[in-house]
């Protein structure tokens, strides 16, 4: 049913992604899918890594560990960008098309007052991606 499941991740906030990671793994295992972990990484040094290349190596290691943990095939996709927070929603939608994604499993937060003025990344992805999107709270 789903050949490739994309999970946007931020290695600085893995503690907030448990539900999305587990949900993607369950779906991948049931469907024989590959999970593609997508990270948008700042081109400037960050607390996670000094460069996009170093971040990519950490994401590769994370993806491999998730694959072993859940018994699924995984891959890592790192997209360098000057401002990940501002570009996240657009870049995730672009990546779904660029990497032939069938399903996005994305951790999100509960809607708040500010969502009336600014959309959440999850809302934008769900409304604009050409594939199915599962938002996890």
The first five atom37 places (N, CA, C, CB, O) and aatype in JSON, in Angstrom:
{
  "aatype": [20, 20, 20, 20, 20, 20, 20, 20, 20, 20, 20, 20, 20, 20, 20, 20, 20, 20, 20, 20, 20, 20, 20, 20, 20, 20, 20, 20, 20, 20, 20, 20, 20, 20, 20, 20, 20, 20, 20, 20, 20, 20, 20, 20, 20, 20, 20, 20, 20, 20, 20, 20, 20, 20, 20, 20, 20, 20, 20, 20, 20, 20, 20, 20, 20, 20, 20, 20, 20, 20, 20, 20, 20, 20, 20, 20, 20, 20, 20, 20, 20, 20, 20, 20, 20, 20, 20, 20, 20, 20, 20, 20, 20, 20, 20, 20, 20, 20, 20, 20, 20, 20, 20, 20, 20, 20, 20, 20, 20, 20, 20, 20, 20, 20, 20, 20, 20, 20, 20, 20, 20, 20, 20, 20, 20, 20, 20, 20, 20, 20, 20, 20, 20, 20, 20, 20, 20],
  "atom_mask": [
    [1, 1, 1, 1, 1],
    [1, 1, 1, 1, 1],
    [1, 1, 1, 1, 1],
    [1, 1, 1, 1, 1],
    [1, 1, 1, 1, 1],
    [1, 1, 1, 1, 1],
    [1, 1, 1, 1, 1],
    [1, 1, 1, 1, 1],
    [1, 1, 1, 1, 1],
    [1, 1, 1, 1, 1],
    [1, 1, 1, 1, 1],
    [1, 1, 1, 1, 1],
    [1, 1, 1, 1, 1],
    [1, 1, 1, 1, 1],
    [1, 1, 1, 1, 1],
    [1, 1, 1, 1, 1],
    [1, 1, 1, 1, 1],
    [1, 1, 1, 1, 1],
    [1, 1, 1, 1, 1],
    [1, 1, 1, 1, 1],
    [1, 1, 1, 1, 1],
    [1, 1, 1, 1, 1],
    [1, 1, 1, 1, 1],
    [1, 1, 1, 1, 1],
    [1, 1, 1, 1, 1],
    [1, 1, 1, 1, 1],
    [1, 1, 1, 1, 1],
    [1, 1, 1, 1, 1],
    [1, 1, 1, 1, 1],
    [1, 1, 1, 1, 1],
    [1, 1, 1, 1, 1],
    [1, 1, 1, 1, 1],
    [1, 1, 1, 1, 1],
    [1, 1, 1, 1, 1],
    [1, 1, 1, 1, 1],
    [1, 1, 1, 1, 1],
    [1, 1, 1, 1, 1],
    [1, 1, 1, 1, 1],
    [1, 1, 1, 1, 1],
    [1, 1, 1, 1, 1],
    [1, 1, 1, 1, 1],
    [1, 1, 1, 1, 1],
    [1, 1, 1, 1, 1],
    [1, 1, 1, 1, 1],
    [1, 1, 1, 1, 1],
    [1, 1, 1, 1, 1],
    [1, 1, 1, 1, 1],
    [1, 1, 1, 1, 1],
    [1, 1, 1, 1, 1],
    [1, 1, 1, 1, 1],
    [1, 1, 1, 1, 1],
    [1, 1, 1, 1, 1],
    [1, 1, 1, 1, 1],
    [1, 1, 1, 1, 1],
    [1, 1, 1, 1, 1],
    [1, 1, 1, 1, 1],
    [1, 1, 1, 1, 1],
    [1, 1, 1, 1, 1],
    [1, 1, 1, 1, 1],
    [1, 1, 1, 1, 1],
    [1, 1, 1, 1, 1],
    [1, 1, 1, 1, 1],
    [1, 1, 1, 1, 1],
    [1, 1, 1, 1, 1],
    [1, 1, 1, 1, 1],
    [1, 1, 1, 1, 1],
    [1, 1, 1, 1, 1],
    [1, 1, 1, 1, 1],
    [1, 1, 1, 1, 1],
    [1, 1, 1, 1, 1],
    [1, 1, 1, 1, 1],
    [1, 1, 1, 1, 1],
    [1, 1, 1, 1, 1],
    [1, 1, 1, 1, 1],
    [1, 1, 1, 1, 1],
    [1, 1, 1, 1, 1],
    [1, 1, 1, 1, 1],
    [1, 1, 1, 1, 1],
    [1, 1, 1, 1, 1],
    [1, 1, 1, 1, 1],
    [1, 1, 1, 1, 1],
    [1, 1, 1, 1, 1],
    [1, 1, 1, 1, 1],
    [1, 1, 1, 1, 1],
    [1, 1, 1, 1, 1],
    [1, 1, 1, 1, 1],
    [1, 1, 1, 1, 1],
    [1, 1, 1, 1, 1],
    [1, 1, 1, 1, 1],
    [1, 1, 1, 1, 1],
    [1, 1, 1, 1, 1],
    [1, 1, 1, 1, 1],
    [1, 1, 1, 1, 1],
    [1, 1, 1, 1, 1],
    [1, 1, 1, 1, 1],
    [1, 1, 1, 1, 1],
    [1, 1, 1, 1, 1],
    [1, 1, 1, 1, 1],
    [1, 1, 1, 1, 1],
    [1, 1, 1, 1, 1],
    [1, 1, 1, 1, 1],
    [1, 1, 1, 1, 1],
    [1, 1, 1, 1, 1],
    [1, 1, 1, 1, 1],
    [1, 1, 1, 1, 1],
    [1, 1, 1, 1, 1],
    [1, 1, 1, 1, 1],
    [1, 1, 1, 1, 1],
    [1, 1, 1, 1, 1],
    [1, 1, 1, 1, 1],
    [1, 1, 1, 1, 1],
    [1, 1, 1, 1, 1],
    [1, 1, 1, 1, 1],
    [1, 1, 1, 1, 1],
    [1, 1, 1, 1, 1],
    [1, 1, 1, 1, 1],
    [1, 1, 1, 1, 1],
    [1, 1, 1, 1, 1],
    [1, 1, 1, 1, 1],
    [1, 1, 1, 1, 1],
    [1, 1, 1, 1, 1],
    [1, 1, 1, 1, 1],
    [1, 1, 1, 1, 1],
    [1, 1, 1, 1, 1],
    [1, 1, 1, 1, 1],
    [1, 1, 1, 1, 1],
    [1, 1, 1, 1, 1],
    [1, 1, 1, 1, 1],
    [1, 1, 1, 1, 1],
    [1, 1, 1, 1, 1],
    [1, 1, 1, 1, 1],
    [1, 1, 1, 1, 1],
    [1, 1, 1, 1, 1],
    [1, 1, 1, 1, 1],
    [1, 1, 1, 1, 1],
    [1, 1, 1, 1, 1],
    [1, 1, 1, 1, 1]
  ],
  "atom_positions": [
    [[0.82, -1.18, 0.0], [0.0, 0.0, 0.0], [0.87, 1.26, 0.0], [-0.94, -0.01, 1.2], [0.64, 2.17, -0.8]],
    [[1.86, 1.32, 0.89], [2.79, 2.45, 0.94], [4.2, 1.92, 0.71], [2.69, 3.21, 2.31], [4.69, 1.11, 1.5]],
    [[4.84, 2.36, -0.35], [6.21, 1.92, -0.62], [7.21, 2.76, 0.17], [6.51, 2.01, -2.12], [8.2, 2.23, 0.69]],
    [[6.96, 4.07, 0.25], [7.88, 4.96, 0.98], [7.07, 5.85, 1.93], [8.72, 5.84, -0.01], [6.14, 6.54, 1.53]],
    [[7.46, 5.79, 3.19], [6.86, 6.62, 4.23], [7.9, 7.65, 4.65], [6.37, 5.75, 5.46], [9.02, 7.29, 5.02]],
    [[7.56, 8.93, 4.59], [8.48, 9.99, 4.99], [8.12, 10.48, 6.38], [8.46, 11.16, 3.97], [6.96, 10.73, 6.69]],
    [[9.15, 10.61, 7.22], [8.96, 11.13, 8.57], [9.9, 12.32, 8.76], [9.23, 10.02, 9.64], [11.12, 12.14, 8.85]],
    [[9.37, 13.54, 8.81], [10.23, 14.69, 9.1], [10.74, 14.6, 10.54], [9.46, 16.02, 8.88], [9.96, 14.39, 11.47]],
    [[12.04, 14.75, 10.71], [12.64, 14.69, 12.05], [13.61, 15.85, 12.24], [13.37, 13.35, 12.26], [14.22, 16.35, 11.3]],
    [[13.72, 16.26, 13.49], [14.73, 17.24, 13.9], [15.52, 16.54, 14.99], [14.08, 18.61, 14.41], [14.98, 16.26, 16.06]],
    [[16.78, 16.27, 14.74], [17.6, 15.53, 15.7], [17.74, 16.27, 17.03], [18.97, 15.27, 15.12], [18.08, 15.65, 18.04]],
    [[17.49, 17.56, 17.06], [17.55, 18.33, 18.3], [16.31, 18.1, 19.16], [17.71, 19.81, 18.0], [16.31, 18.46, 20.34]],
    [[15.27, 17.52, 18.59], [14.01, 17.35, 19.32], [13.45, 15.93, 19.19], [12.98, 18.35, 18.82], [12.24, 15.76, 19.07]],
    [[14.3, 14.95, 19.21], [13.84, 13.56, 19.07], [12.9, 13.15, 20.2], [15.02, 12.61, 19.03], [12.04, 12.29, 20.01]],
    [[13.06, 13.74, 21.37], [12.21, 13.4, 22.51], [10.74, 13.74, 22.27], [12.7, 14.13, 23.75], [9.87, 13.25, 22.99]],
    [[10.46, 14.56, 21.28], [9.08, 14.95, 20.96], [8.48, 14.13, 19.82], [9.03, 16.41, 20.59], [7.34, 14.38, 19.41]],
    [[9.22, 13.16, 19.3], [8.79, 12.45, 18.09], [8.42, 10.99, 18.31], [9.88, 12.53, 17.06], [8.16, 10.27, 17.34]],
    [[8.39, 10.54, 19.54], [8.17, 9.12, 19.83], [6.94, 8.53, 19.13], [8.04, 8.92, 21.31], [7.02, 7.46, 18.53]],
    [[5.81, 9.21, 19.21], [4.58, 8.68, 18.62], [4.68, 8.57, 17.1], [3.39, 9.56, 19.0], [4.28, 7.57, 16.51]],
    [[5.22, 9.61, 16.47], [5.33, 9.59, 15.0], [6.32, 8.51, 14.56], [5.79, 10.97, 14.47], [6.06, 7.81, 13.57]],
    [[7.43, 8.36, 15.26], [8.42, 7.34, 14.9], [7.83, 5.94, 15.04], [9.67, 7.48, 15.78], [8.03, 5.1, 14.17]],
    [[7.12, 5.7, 16.13], [6.53, 4.38, 16.35], [5.41, 4.1, 15.34], [5.98, 4.28, 17.78], [5.31, 2.99, 14.82]],
    [[4.58, 5.1, 15.06], [3.5, 4.92, 14.09], [4.04, 4.6, 12.71], [2.62, 6.18, 14.03], [3.55, 3.7, 12.03]],
    [[5.06, 5.34, 12.29], [5.67, 5.08, 10.97], [6.25, 3.68, 10.93], [6.77, 6.13, 10.66], [6.13, 2.99, 9.92]],
    [[6.89, 3.26, 12.0], [7.5, 1.93, 12.03], [6.43, 0.83, 11.93], [8.32, 1.75, 13.32], [6.62, -0.15, 11.21]],
    [[5.34, 0.99, 12.65], [4.25, 0.01, 12.6], [3.69, -0.09, 11.18], [3.12, 0.38, 13.6], [3.47, -1.19, 10.66]],
    [[3.45, 1.06, 10.56], [2.92, 1.07, 9.19], [3.92, 0.49, 8.2], [2.55, 2.5, 8.78], [3.54, -0.24, 7.29]],
    [[5.19, 0.82, 8.36], [6.22, 0.29, 7.46], [6.34, -1.22, 7.59], [7.59, 0.95, 7.75], [6.44, -1.92, 6.58]],
    [[6.33, -1.71, 8.79], [6.43, -3.15, 9.03], [5.24, -3.88, 8.4], [6.51, -3.45, 10.56], [5.4, -4.93, 7.77]],
    [[4.05, -3.32, 8.57], [2.83, -3.96, 8.05], [2.77, -3.94, 6.52], [1.61, -3.27, 8.61], [2.16, -4.82, 5.91]],
    [[3.39, -2.93, 5.9], [3.3, -2.76, 4.45], [4.58, -3.09, 3.7], [2.91, -1.37, 4.14], [4.61, -3.0, 2.48]],
    [[5.64, -3.46, 4.41], [6.92, -3.69, 3.75], [7.5, -2.42, 3.16], [6.77, -4.74, 2.68], [8.14, -2.45, 2.11]],
    [[7.26, -1.3, 3.82], [7.66, 0.02, 3.32], [9.06, 0.39, 3.77], [6.68, 1.07, 3.78], [9.6, -0.16, 4.73]],
    [[9.63, 1.35, 3.05], [10.86, 2.01, 3.47], [10.47, 3.29, 4.18], [11.81, 2.3, 2.27], [9.57, 4.01, 3.73]],
    [[11.14, 3.58, 5.3], [10.93, 4.86, 5.98], [12.06, 5.78, 5.6], [10.85, 4.67, 7.54], [13.24, 5.45, 5.77]],
    [[11.7, 6.95, 5.09], [12.68, 7.98, 4.77], [12.58, 9.06, 5.84], [12.44, 8.58, 3.33], [11.58, 9.76, 5.93]],
    [[13.64, 9.19, 6.65], [13.69, 10.23, 7.67], [14.24, 11.49, 7.02], [14.57, 9.79, 8.9], [15.36, 11.5, 6.52]],
    [[13.44, 12.55, 7.03], [13.79, 13.81, 6.38], [14.15, 14.85, 7.43], [12.63, 14.31, 5.49], [13.39, 15.08, 8.37]],
    [[15.3, 15.48, 7.25], [15.68, 16.6, 8.1], [16.04, 17.8, 7.25], [16.85, 16.23, 9.03], [16.79, 17.69, 6.28]],
    [[15.5, 18.93, 7.63], [15.9, 20.19, 7.04], [16.93, 20.78, 7.99], [14.66, 21.18, 6.82], [16.64, 21.03, 9.16]],
    [[18.12, 20.99, 7.49], [19.21, 21.39, 8.37], [19.73, 22.77, 7.98], [20.34, 20.37, 8.31], [19.88, 23.09, 6.81]],
    [[19.98, 23.56, 9.0], [20.53, 24.91, 8.8], [21.91, 24.8, 8.18], [20.58, 25.69, 10.14], [22.69, 23.92, 8.54]],
    [[22.21, 25.7, 7.27], [23.53, 25.69, 6.64], [24.59, 26.23, 7.59], [23.51, 26.53, 5.35], [25.79, 26.04, 7.36]],
    [[24.18, 26.91, 8.66], [25.1, 27.39, 9.68], [25.28, 26.31, 10.75], [24.58, 28.72, 10.32], [24.43, 25.43, 10.89]],
    [[26.37, 26.36, 11.51], [26.56, 25.39, 12.59], [25.39, 25.43, 13.58], [27.88, 25.66, 13.33], [24.81, 26.49, 13.82]],
    [[25.06, 24.27, 14.14], [23.97, 24.19, 15.11], [24.42, 23.42, 16.34], [22.72, 23.52, 14.48], [25.56, 22.95, 16.4]],
    [[23.54, 23.3, 17.3], [23.86, 22.54, 18.51], [23.98, 21.05, 18.23], [22.8, 22.78, 19.58], [24.59, 20.31, 19.01]],
    [[23.4, 20.59, 17.12], [23.45, 19.17, 16.77], [24.71, 18.83, 15.99], [22.22, 18.78, 15.95], [25.32, 17.79, 16.22]],
    [[25.1, 19.71, 15.07], [26.25, 19.41, 14.21], [26.86, 20.71, 13.68], [25.83, 18.49, 13.03], [26.16, 21.71, 13.49]],
    [[28.16, 20.69, 13.45], [28.83, 21.91, 12.96], [28.61, 22.21, 11.48], [30.29, 21.79, 13.22], [28.91, 23.31, 11.02]],
    [[28.09, 21.23, 10.73], [27.9, 21.43, 9.29], [26.77, 20.53, 8.8], [29.21, 21.15, 8.5], [26.41, 19.56, 9.47]],
    [[26.2, 20.85, 7.64], [25.19, 19.96, 7.07], [25.72, 18.54, 6.83], [24.66, 20.54, 5.76], [24.97, 17.57, 6.97]],
    [[26.99, 18.42, 6.46], [27.57, 17.09, 6.22], [27.64, 16.28, 7.52], [28.98, 17.22, 5.62], [27.35, 15.08, 7.52]],
    [[28.02, 16.94, 8.61], [28.07, 16.25, 9.91], [26.67, 15.87, 10.37], [28.75, 17.15, 10.97], [26.47, 14.8, 10.94]],
    [[25.69, 16.75, 10.13], [24.31, 16.45, 10.46], [23.83, 15.25, 9.67], [23.4, 17.67, 10.2], [23.16, 14.37, 10.2]],
    [[24.17, 15.21, 8.39], [23.77, 14.1, 7.53], [24.3, 12.78, 8.07], [24.28, 14.33, 6.09], [23.59, 11.77, 8.05]],
    [[25.54, 12.76, 8.54], [26.1, 11.53, 9.12], [25.32, 11.11, 10.36], [27.59, 11.72, 9.47], [25.07, 9.92, 10.56]],
    [[24.94, 12.08, 11.18], [24.14, 11.75, 12.38], [22.75, 11.24, 12.0], [24.01, 12.99, 13.29], [22.23, 10.32, 12.62]],
    [[22.16, 11.84, 10.97], [20.84, 11.38, 10.52], [20.93, 9.98, 9.93], [20.25, 12.35, 9.48], [20.04, 9.16, 10.15]],
    [[21.99, 9.69, 9.19], [22.21, 8.34, 8.66], [22.3, 7.33, 9.8], [23.51, 8.28, 7.79], [21.69, 6.26, 9.73]],
    [[23.04, 7.67, 10.85], [23.17, 6.78, 12.0], [21.83, 6.59, 12.7], [24.22, 7.33, 12.99], [21.49, 5.48, 13.11]],
    [[21.07, 7.67, 12.84], [19.74, 7.6, 13.44], [18.83, 6.68, 12.62], [19.12, 9.0, 13.55], [18.14, 5.82, 13.18]],
    [[18.82, 6.86, 11.31], [17.98, 6.04, 10.44], [18.37, 4.57, 10.55], [18.08, 6.51, 8.98], [17.49, 3.7, 10.61]],
    [[19.66, 4.28, 10.56], [20.11, 2.89, 10.68], [19.67, 2.29, 12.02], [21.65, 2.81, 10.55], [19.23, 1.14, 12.08]],
    [[19.79, 3.07, 13.09], [19.38, 2.58, 14.42], [17.87, 2.32, 14.46], [19.77, 3.61, 15.51], [17.42, 1.34, 15.05]],
    [[17.08, 3.2, 13.84], [15.63, 3.0, 13.79], [15.29, 1.74, 12.98], [14.94, 4.24, 13.18], [14.39, 0.98, 13.34]],
    [[16.01, 1.54, 11.89], [15.8, 0.34, 11.08], [16.06, -0.93, 11.86], [16.68, 0.38, 9.86], [15.29, -1.89, 11.78]],
    [[17.13, -0.94, 12.62], [17.45, -2.11, 13.45], [16.42, -2.28, 14.56], [18.86, -1.98, 14.06], [15.96, -3.39, 14.83]],
    [[16.06, -1.19, 15.2], [15.11, -1.23, 16.32], [13.76, -1.81, 15.89], [14.92, 0.16, 16.91], [13.17, -2.62, 16.6]],
    [[13.27, -1.37, 14.73], [11.93, -1.76, 14.31], [11.9, -2.84, 13.23], [11.2, -0.56, 13.83], [10.83, -3.32, 12.87]],
    [[13.06, -3.2, 12.71], [13.11, -4.24, 11.68], [12.53, -3.8, 10.35], [12.38, -5.45, 12.15], [11.83, -4.56, 9.69]],
    [[12.82, -2.55, 9.96], [12.33, -2.01, 8.7], [13.5, -1.39, 7.92], [11.21, -0.96, 8.94], [14.54, -1.07, 8.49]],
    [[13.28, -1.23, 6.62], [14.27, -0.57, 5.78], [14.14, 0.94, 5.95], [14.11, -0.99, 4.29], [13.03, 1.48, 5.94]],
    [[15.29, 1.61, 6.1], [15.26, 3.06, 6.31], [16.26, 3.76, 5.4], [15.56, 3.39, 7.77], [17.19, 3.15, 4.86]],
    [[16.05, 5.05, 5.26], [17.01, 5.91, 4.57], [16.95, 7.29, 5.21], [16.72, 5.99, 3.04], [15.98, 7.63, 5.89]],
    [[17.98, 8.07, 4.99], [18.06, 9.43, 5.53], [18.13, 10.43, 4.4], [19.28, 9.58, 6.48], [18.86, 10.23, 3.42]],
    [[17.38, 11.5, 4.54], [17.39, 12.58, 3.55], [17.65, 13.88, 4.3], [16.03, 12.64, 2.73], [16.84, 14.31, 5.12]],
    [[18.78, 14.5, 4.01], [19.12, 15.78, 4.62], [19.05, 16.86, 3.55], [20.55, 15.73, 5.27], [19.66, 16.74, 2.49]],
    [[18.29, 17.9, 3.84], [18.17, 19.02, 2.91], [18.69, 20.28, 3.61], [16.69, 19.2, 2.44], [18.03, 20.8, 4.51]],
    [[19.85, 20.77, 3.2], [20.36, 22.02, 3.78], [19.53, 23.21, 3.32], [21.85, 22.22, 3.4], [19.14, 23.29, 2.15]],
    [[19.27, 24.12, 4.22], [18.51, 25.32, 3.9], [18.92, 26.44, 4.86], [16.97, 25.04, 4.0], [19.23, 26.17, 6.02]],
    [[18.94, 27.68, 4.39], [19.37, 28.78, 5.25], [18.47, 29.03, 6.46], [19.45, 30.03, 4.44], [18.95, 29.51, 7.49]],
    [[17.19, 28.71, 6.37], [16.28, 28.95, 7.48], [15.23, 27.85, 7.56], [15.61, 30.33, 7.34], [14.12, 28.01, 7.04]],
    [[15.57, 26.74, 8.19], [14.64, 25.59, 8.23], [13.27, 25.91, 8.82], [15.25, 24.48, 9.02], [12.26, 25.38, 8.35]],
    [[13.21, 26.77, 9.83], [11.92, 27.06, 10.46], [10.96, 27.76, 9.49], [12.12, 27.93, 11.7], [9.76, 27.47, 9.48]],
    [[11.48, 28.65, 8.7], [10.64, 29.41, 7.77], [10.26, 28.57, 6.55], [11.36, 30.69, 7.32], [9.15, 28.68, 6.05]],
    [[11.18, 27.74, 6.09], [10.97, 26.99, 4.85], [10.43, 25.58, 5.05], [12.25, 26.92, 4.12], [10.16, 24.9, 4.06]],
    [[10.27, 25.13, 6.27], [9.94, 23.73, 6.54], [8.73, 23.23, 5.76], [9.68, 23.55, 8.01], [8.82, 22.21, 5.07]],
    [[7.62, 23.91, 5.85], [6.4, 23.41, 5.22], [6.56, 23.27, 3.7], [5.23, 24.35, 5.53], [6.12, 22.28, 3.13]],
    [[7.17, 24.26, 3.06], [7.36, 24.18, 1.6], [8.34, 23.06, 1.24], [7.87, 25.52, 1.06], [8.1, 22.31, 0.3]],
    [[9.43, 22.97, 1.98], [10.47, 21.98, 1.66], [9.97, 20.55, 1.87], [11.7, 22.23, 2.52], [10.34, 19.65, 1.12]],
    [[9.15, 20.34, 2.89], [8.6, 19.0, 3.13], [7.7, 18.6, 1.97], [7.82, 18.95, 4.48], [7.79, 17.47, 1.48]],
    [[6.84, 19.5, 1.53], [5.95, 19.21, 0.4], [6.78, 18.91, -0.85], [4.97, 20.39, 0.14], [6.49, 17.95, -1.57]],
    [[7.79, 19.72, -1.13], [8.66, 19.47, -2.28], [9.32, 18.1, -2.18], [9.73, 20.56, -2.38], [9.41, 17.37, -3.17]],
    [[9.79, 17.75, -1.0], [10.48, 16.47, -0.8], [9.55, 15.29, -1.03], [11.06, 16.4, 0.61], [9.99, 14.25, -1.51]],
    [[8.27, 15.44, -0.71], [7.34, 14.32, -0.95], [7.29, 13.98, -2.43], [5.94, 14.66, -0.43], [7.2, 12.81, -2.8]],
    [[7.33, 15.0, -3.27], [7.32, 14.78, -4.73], [8.68, 14.3, -5.22], [6.91, 16.07, -5.47], [8.77, 13.36, -6.01]],
    [[9.74, 14.94, -4.75], [11.09, 14.6, -5.2], [11.5, 13.17, -4.85], [12.09, 15.56, -4.59], [12.28, 12.55, -5.58]],
    [[10.97, 12.63, -3.75], [11.38, 11.31, -3.29], [10.25, 10.28, -3.36], [11.89, 11.4, -1.88], [10.26, 9.29, -2.63]],
    [[9.27, 10.52, -4.23], [8.18, 9.57, -4.49], [7.57, 9.01, -3.2], [8.69, 8.41, -5.34], [7.5, 7.8, -3.0]],
    [[7.13, 9.9, -2.36], [6.56, 9.53, -1.07], [5.09, 9.17, -1.21], [6.74, 10.67, -0.06], [4.34, 9.85, -1.92]],
    [[4.69, 8.1, -0.54], [3.29, 7.67, -0.54], [2.53, 8.18, 0.68], [3.21, 6.16, -0.6], [1.32, 8.39, 0.63]],
    [[3.27, 8.37, 1.8], [2.65, 8.76, 3.06], [3.66, 9.56, 3.87], [2.16, 7.52, 3.86], [4.83, 9.2, 3.96]],
    [[3.19, 10.65, 4.47], [3.99, 11.4, 5.43], [3.39, 11.14, 6.8], [4.01, 12.95, 5.1], [2.18, 11.29, 7.0]],
    [[4.22, 10.74, 7.75], [3.81, 10.61, 9.15], [4.56, 11.7, 9.9], [4.12, 9.15, 9.74], [5.79, 11.68, 9.98]],
    [[3.81, 12.64, 10.44], [4.41, 13.86, 10.96], [3.89, 14.19, 12.34], [4.16, 15.01, 10.03], [2.68, 14.28, 12.55]],
    [[4.8, 14.38, 13.28], [4.42, 14.82, 14.62], [3.96, 16.27, 14.54], [5.61, 14.67, 15.63], [4.56, 17.07, 13.82]],
    [[2.9, 16.61, 15.25], [2.4, 17.98, 15.27], [1.95, 18.32, 16.67], [1.23, 18.17, 14.26], [1.94, 17.46, 17.56]],
    [[1.59, 19.53, 16.86], [1.12, 19.99, 18.16], [-0.37, 20.28, 18.07], [1.9, 21.25, 18.63], [-0.94, 20.39, 16.99]],
    [[-0.98, 20.4, 19.22], [-2.4, 20.76, 19.25], [-2.56, 22.19, 18.74], [-2.99, 20.62, 20.69], [-1.71, 23.04, 19.0]],
    [[-3.64, 22.46, 18.01], [-3.85, 23.82, 17.5], [-3.97, 24.82, 18.64], [-5.1, 23.87, 16.62], [-4.49, 24.52, 19.71]],
    [[-3.48, 26.02, 18.38], [-3.55, 27.09, 19.37], [-4.1, 28.36, 18.74], [-2.18, 27.36, 19.98], [-4.47, 28.38, 17.57]],
    [[-4.14, 29.41, 19.54], [-4.67, 30.68, 19.11], [-3.89, 31.23, 17.91], [-4.64, 31.68, 20.26], [-4.5, 31.79, 16.99]],
    [[-2.58, 31.08, 17.89], [-1.76, 31.64, 16.82], [-2.02, 30.96, 15.47], [-0.28, 31.52, 17.18], [-1.69, 31.51, 14.43]],
    [[-2.61, 29.77, 15.48], [-2.91, 29.09, 14.22], [-3.94, 29.83, 13.38], [-3.39, 27.68, 14.49], [-4.07, 29.58, 12.18]],
    [[-4.67, 30.73, 14.0], [-5.61, 31.56, 13.24], [-4.85, 32.55, 12.35], [-6.56, 32.32, 14.19], [-5.36, 32.99, 11.32]],
    [[-3.63, 32.89, 12.76], [-2.81, 33.83, 12.0], [-1.76, 33.13, 11.14], [-2.12, 34.8, 12.93], [-1.54, 33.52, 9.99]],
    [[-1.13, 32.11, 11.69], [-0.09, 31.37, 10.98], [-0.42, 29.89, 11.05], [1.32, 31.65, 11.57], [-0.73, 29.36, 12.12]],
    [[-0.36, 29.23, 9.91], [-0.66, 27.8, 9.87], [0.48, 27.01, 10.51], [-0.88, 27.33, 8.41], [1.61, 27.5, 10.62]],
    [[0.18, 25.81, 10.93], [1.23, 24.92, 11.41], [1.85, 24.23, 10.2], [0.66, 23.86, 12.43], [1.24, 24.17, 9.13]],
    [[3.06, 23.72, 10.37], [3.7, 22.98, 9.27], [2.86, 21.78, 8.87], [5.12, 22.54, 9.68], [2.7, 21.49, 7.69]],
    [[2.33, 21.08, 9.86], [1.52, 19.9, 9.57], [0.29, 20.23, 8.76], [1.11, 19.22, 10.85], [-0.07, 19.51, 7.83]],
    [[-0.37, 21.32, 9.11], [-1.56, 21.74, 8.37], [-1.22, 22.05, 6.92], [-2.2, 22.98, 9.03], [-1.93, 21.64, 6.0]],
    [[-0.12, 22.75, 6.7], [0.28, 23.1, 5.35], [0.6, 21.84, 4.54], [1.5, 24.04, 5.37], [0.16, 21.69, 3.4]],
    [[1.37, 20.93, 5.15], [1.74, 19.7, 4.45], [0.5, 18.89, 4.11], [2.72, 18.86, 5.3], [0.36, 18.4, 2.99]],
    [[-0.42, 18.76, 5.06], [-1.64, 18.0, 4.81], [-2.47, 18.6, 3.69], [-2.48, 17.92, 6.08], [-3.1, 17.87, 2.93]],
    [[-2.48, 19.92, 3.58], [-3.28, 20.59, 2.55], [-2.61, 20.65, 1.18], [-3.59, 21.97, 2.99], [-3.3, 20.82, 0.18]],
    [[-1.29, 20.51, 1.11], [-0.59, 20.72, -0.15], [0.15, 19.51, -0.72], [0.36, 21.81, 0.02], [0.44, 19.48, -1.92]],
    [[0.47, 18.54, 0.09], [1.18, 17.36, -0.42], [0.25, 16.55, -1.31], [1.72, 16.47, 0.75], [-0.96, 16.51, -1.07]],
    [[0.8, 15.92, -2.31], [0.02, 15.1, -3.25], [-0.15, 13.66, -2.73], [0.69, 15.09, -4.64], [-0.8, 12.84, -3.37]],
    [[0.45, 13.38, -1.57], [0.34, 12.04, -0.99], [-0.49, 12.12, 0.29], [1.75, 11.42, -0.7], [-0.89, 13.21, 0.71]],
    [[-0.75, 10.98, 0.88], [-1.47, 10.95, 2.15], [-0.58, 11.5, 3.27], [-1.93, 9.51, 2.49], [0.65, 11.36, 3.23]],
    [[-1.21, 12.13, 4.25], [-0.48, 12.71, 5.37], [-1.19, 12.31, 6.65], [-0.38, 14.27, 5.24], [-2.4, 12.48, 6.78]],
    [[-0.42, 11.78, 7.6], [-0.95, 11.42, 8.9], [-0.28, 12.31, 9.93], [-0.73, 9.9, 9.23], [0.93, 12.25, 10.13]],
    [[-1.08, 13.16, 10.6], [-0.55, 14.05, 11.63], [-0.76, 13.39, 12.98], [-1.24, 15.46, 11.58], [-1.86, 12.94, 13.31]],
    [[0.3, 13.32, 13.75], [0.29, 12.65, 15.05], [0.43, 13.67, 16.17], [1.42, 11.59, 15.14], [1.35, 14.48, 16.16]],
    [[-0.48, 13.64, 17.12], [-0.38, 14.51, 18.29], [0.1, 13.74, 19.47], [-1.72, 15.17, 18.61], [0.25, 14.3, 20.56]]
  ]
}
